[in-house]
Amino acid sequence: MKFGVISTVTIGTNVVVPAIREAGHEVSALASRDASRAASVADWLEVPRAYGTYDELLGDDEIEAVYNPLGHDVLSKSAMAWTFAPSKPVFSFRCVTPKTFDSIQTSLAEV
């Protein structure tokens, strides 16, 4: 399976990327809100593609699954939409952290 990783946070680069590879999958792309940071980290981890926006990664037709480590401190309506987007499975390391902020959002989310 070809994974994309949203964000260049330490848990993603030091734990999740190696775990994805050890499980026999490929990390095909990384995304950051900073294109130069994405390129630098992708180069360091030998990931073939880097994107300066999360939307670019999610628009990559070769990506089959997405790892989303974003926590509540940076979650936005867009990030929530990505997590619940039906077009790609999105795996979240923070599965114990709700991806909605209140009961209304939870009732509207289709998971």
N, C-alpha and C positions, 0 to 999 in steps of 0.2 A: 504494500500500500504506500502511496506517495503522500507524505504529510507536509503541511505548511505550519509554521509556528508564528503566531501573532506575538510580537514583542521580543525583546532581546534581554529579558530579565535573567538573573543568575540561575534561578531554578530551571528555566527553560534550556539555557545553554549548558549548564553543568550536570544536570540530572536527566531532563526529559529527552533532549536530543540524543545523548548516548543510549538511553533506554529504548528509544524508538529504533535505533540502529541495531542494538543487541537483540531486539525482538525480530529482526530480519526485514524491517521496513526501511524506507528511504525518506530522508528529510530533503525535500525538493526546493523549499523556499522559506525565507524568513522575512518578517515585516517589522518595521519600527516606524514611529512617527518622525524619525530622523533618518533620511535616506543614507547619509554617510555612515551613521552608526549601523544601519542594517547591512550595508556593503562590507564594512569592517568585520562585523561579527560573522557574516556569511563566509567571508574569505577565511577567517580564522578557523571556522568549523567545517570548511570545505563543502558548503551548501551552494548549489549552482545558481540560485536566483535570490535577489534581495529586492525588497520593495520599500518605498518611503511612505506608504500608507497601508493600512490594514485592508482597505477596499481593493487595492491592487492585488494583494495576495488572494483574497476571496474570489476575485475575478479570473484567477489563473485556472484554466480548464484542466490542467494536468494534476492539480491538487485533488486528492480524494478524501482527505480528512484534515481537520485543523485542530491544533492544540492551542487553547485560549487560556493563558495564565492570568489574565487581567482581573484584578480584585475590585472591590467596591470603590476604592479611592480613585480609580480611573475609568470605571464603567460609565458608559453614556447610553443614551437611547440607541445609538448606532451599534455599540458593542453588544447590547442586549439583543438587537435584531440579528446580529451575526450569529450569536449563540443559538438562537431559535430558528435560523434560516433553514428551510427544508431542503435547499439545494446541495448541502454538504453536511456530513456528520461533523459535529464540533465536539472535541473532547476537552474537558476542563479539569485540570489538576485540582482545582478548588471545588470539587464536587460537594463538599460539605457546606460550602458558602452559597447561599441562595443567589440566583442570578436575577432576582427581582427585588425591589426595595420595599414592597408592601403587598397586601393581599389583593388589591385591585390589579396590579401588574401580574401577579401570579395567576389570577383567574383568567387574564387575557392571553397568557403565554400558552402556546400549544406545544407541549413536550410529550 
